[in-house]
């Protein structure tokens, strides 16, 4: 069995002719910048754009912007190298398996990375593949069922990002219902 787990821009998916038209308008740009960041990962939601700032060793920070029209504001300082981009963020495959070959992880299609669960979902899919190694159709059905809540969560978070007026009430609900917040984190992390 050949397993193609070569990412959203899968070369094998492309060579097999399994690429589907890409959906979505969201793009991402990221880069390393000089200057110390806080010790925490910062998430900023503004103008239908998310900006993530992650501290790195050596007084650097990783800045990623996800939006319909991506940009990284100059206030983040001097980039330490070229900025990198990805577009669009959502990828689909016309076909995900055939006898002797299966696409896994982002190669099989992916959701917008706003919830940060892509690697968890890929690892869980690999575990499912081992359980269904002799029946790829059963594997694909089980994978789709497993990913359903993750896709719903991603769609919900994107809806909130696109409607900032709903953000404060949603955060208030989560603050008052820690069990719901925990469940949603579990869906994103692949444990629920």
TARA-V90422 format. One record per pair of residues at least 4 apart in sequence whose ideal C-beta (glycine too) atoms are under 7 Angstrom apart, sorted by the first residue. I is the first residue (numbers start at 1). J is the second residue. Records with the same first field share a line. If there is no record, write none. Layout:
# TARA-V90422
I: J + J
This chain:
# TARA-V90422
1: 100 + 102 + 133
2: 100 + 101
3: 102 + 104
4: 10 + 12 + 13 + 101 + 103 + 104 + 107
5: 104 + 105 + 107 + 122
6: 10 + 11 + 12 + 107
7: 106 + 107
8: 91 + 106 + 110
10: 14 + 103 + 107
11: 15
12: 16
13: 18 + 19 + 93 + 103 + 107
14: 19
18: 93 + 94 + 95
19: 93 + 94
20: 92 + 93 + 94
22: 88 + 90 + 91
23: 88 + 90 + 92
24: 88 + 89 + 90 + 112
25: 68 + 88
26: 66 + 67 + 68 + 88 + 89 + 112
27: 67 + 70 + 85 + 86 + 87 + 88 + 89
28: 64 + 65 + 66 + 70 + 85 + 86 + 89
29: 65 + 70 + 72 + 83 + 84 + 85
30: 62 + 63 + 64 + 83 + 84
31: 63 + 72 + 79 + 81 + 83 + 84
32: 56 + 60 + 62 + 79 + 80 + 81
33: 60 + 61 + 63 + 76 + 77 + 78 + 79 + 80
34: 60 + 77 + 78 + 80
35: 59 + 61 + 77
36: 59
37: 53 + 55 + 61
38: 42 + 55
39: 55
41: 52 + 54
42: 53
43: 50 + 52
44: 51
45: 50 + 161 + 164 + 167
48: 67 + 68 + 161 + 162
49: 65 + 66 + 67
50: 66 + 114 + 161
51: 63 + 65
52: 64
53: 61 + 63
54: 61 + 62
55: 61
56: 60 + 61 + 62
60: 80
63: 72 + 76
65: 70 + 71 + 72
66: 70 + 89 + 114
70: 85
72: 76 + 83
79: 83
89: 112 + 113
90: 110 + 111 + 112
91: 106 + 109 + 110
92: 109
93: 103 + 108 + 109
96: 102 + 103 + 108 + 140
97: 101 + 102 + 103 + 136 + 140
102: 129 + 136
103: 107 + 108
104: 108 + 122 + 125 + 126 + 129
105: 122 + 125
106: 110 + 118 + 122
110: 118
111: 150 + 151 + 154
112: 154 + 158
113: 118
114: 154 + 157 + 158 + 161
115: 153 + 154 + 157 + 188
116: 188
117: 121 + 150 + 188 + 189 + 190
118: 122
119: 123
120: 124 + 189 + 190
121: 125 + 147 + 150 + 190
122: 126
123: 127
124: 128 + 146 + 190
125: 129 + 143
126: 130
127: 131
128: 132 + 139 + 142 + 143 + 146
129: 133 + 139
132: 138 + 139 + 142
135: 139
136: 140
137: 141
138: 142
139: 143
140: 144
141: 145
142: 146
143: 147
144: 148
147: 151
148: 152
149: 153 + 187
150: 154 + 187
151: 155
152: 156
153: 157 + 184 + 187 + 188
154: 158
155: 159
156: 160
157: 161
158: 162
159: 163
160: 166 + 167 + 170
166: 170
167: 171
168: 172
169: 173
170: 174
171: 175
172: 176
173: 177
174: 180 + 181
177: 181
178: 182
179: 183
180: 184
181: 185
182: 186
183: 187 + 192
184: 188
185: 189
186: 191 + 192
187: 192
